[in-house]
């Protein structure tokens, strides 16, 4: 007899695979639409540009001329992208001019696999490890003998190939006045330059960390031992990550760009002043500036955890920032600028600047703009912040206590509903907080790296009404899996794209990198949904290699450089009861193929039946057939173990050989030129004995 096999849409992992009768149980790179599983769209690298550092934010906007721009904020730098090219707009935090050449020394044998460095003396330099520094305005010329010492031409080393200055990265901090930078040439000896010639140093904003802290203070690192362990009076190991991850906030203020790095000031990039004919200008003068560096600025925050622009009323709002006259952050302080003036933060009777101290919790975790309010999360409460006008400007209402946002980037507002990932559940906010039941939450919350929790982020794919939460599994330091929610159809599914686990001990570089996604932006102003990913990673190098690139999603049906693996697998469903067995002789699959490339071969998917006699017994694939779709006739043919099976059209049935009490159905593909949707399949069953 023919038995119809149908499953409820979405993945269900609330229990075991055996008890998930009637549900799908596992998936990768598929979505559910209209109640049925289908393969997702492909992805391809967007342009050839490479950003230094690990990207933590991706933002898209347009200027008044209609130019489409995007900004990438990384753990090291801030970029503006136009037409596939990147411009570094990282702020110059400090400039030292007319440094004498005798402040440079060539250094050999610095260890860590490096043989050469340039040692620079600059009192109170303020750099941290891996900082970037621009050297320019060198007096003299490349051929001057005075610039040749230590066996290299130091002038060329600092002036760069273009003659407009060279960017170097700090590889060692000797003291508060001395540091060392990478040297591309091989230094012959330790030699200090002479006096006379001068140069300028432009220090870029301090870089941040790309990995979360393993701990702070007492107990960090290894205690005692002969292998470099710490004892009384010893500092923690410098190889141990001991700071907080740098997160980036980015927004536009009209056509201009604003951004901040967690624990730093708010920066402003004036689009019209820094662009010419739709292209960013190059040079130190055209980089971003702190709000305090603009004429007429008044008491802007010099340090904040995050910020956003309230588009409804034109205020810039900072969270976890310093109070006026202070330099230390107040983790529960919310401050805002004057209306339609991002530079004036001093409250007066003639403006709308102000601030408010929140009372519940110990720090602001994050915030998001909703239709008529700003939703603020502390580590133990949710507040509503609404514009009410003078004299109070904003009103604050405590909405809920005991609900904690997992991480700042795990919240999003879609169609006037705020979705967020909490400590142990998913939630929605529509005026009140409600749990968002997920049948795969147990799997997710038991398998992510809480130490790297700040790397979790949510992305929107509005075309398919999808939210993707990307997270690090227990063994990974960058997101290597995702959980997806279709908010129109209330279905959940999961996968990993082409991501894989990334660890501090495992370098990953092109072309075989793990491609971990790190930030996401919907196709609101671009034709495709975009995501940043880890392009190259090697923390053991000196300086370390940290590079990011951009991927365009929902492009074609393949993966950049190859095929896209995808599958969906069901829970076990009974085909017999008691001591009885059943034999499956054929399957009649209901499969729709689409987006078939005209110049490729016929699509192939694999239908597998997995058997199980009792709960807890070993699963085994007892039948697997490749289903080949003839795109010219619409008829299936199939093979099993390489042997052609006779098919009588137009039946489009597939001969299988499966015997058991319970079966699981799996549909998989590994192609690059087609998409598929799986409907209701029928199996031909008959009673059978054990042999």
Secondary structure, 3 states (H helix, E strand, C coil): CEEEECCEEEECCCCCCCCCCCEEEEEECEEEECCEEEECCCEEECCCCCEECCEEEEEEEECCCCCEEEEEEECCCEEEEECCEEEECCCEEEEEEEEEHHHEEEEEEEECCEEEEEEEECCCCCCCCCCEEEEECCCCCCCCHHHEECCEEHHHHHHCCCCCCEEEEEEEECCCCEEEEECCCCCCCCEECCCCCEEEEEEECCCCECCCCCCCCCCCCCECCCCCCECCCCCCCCCCCCCCECCEEEEEECCEEEEEECCECEEEECHHHHEECCEECCCHHHCCEEHHHCCCCECCCCCECEEEEECCCCEEEEECCECCCCCCECCCEEEECECCECCECCCCCCCCCEEEECCCCCCEEEEEECCCCEEEEECCEEEEEEEEECCCEEEEEEEEECCCECCHHHEEEECCEEEEEECCCEEEECCCEEEECCCCHHHHHCCECHHHHHHCEEEEEHHHCEEEEEECECCCCCCCEEEEEECCCCEEEEECCCCCCCCCCCCECCCCCCCCEEEEECCCCCCCEEEEEEEEEECCCCCCEEEEEEEEECCCCCECCECEEEEEEECCEECCCCCCEEEEEEEECCEEEECCCCCCCCCEEEEEEEEECCCCCCCEEEEEEEEEECCCCCCEEEEECCEEECCCCCCCCEEEEEEECEEEEEEEEEECCCEEEECCEEEEEEEECCC
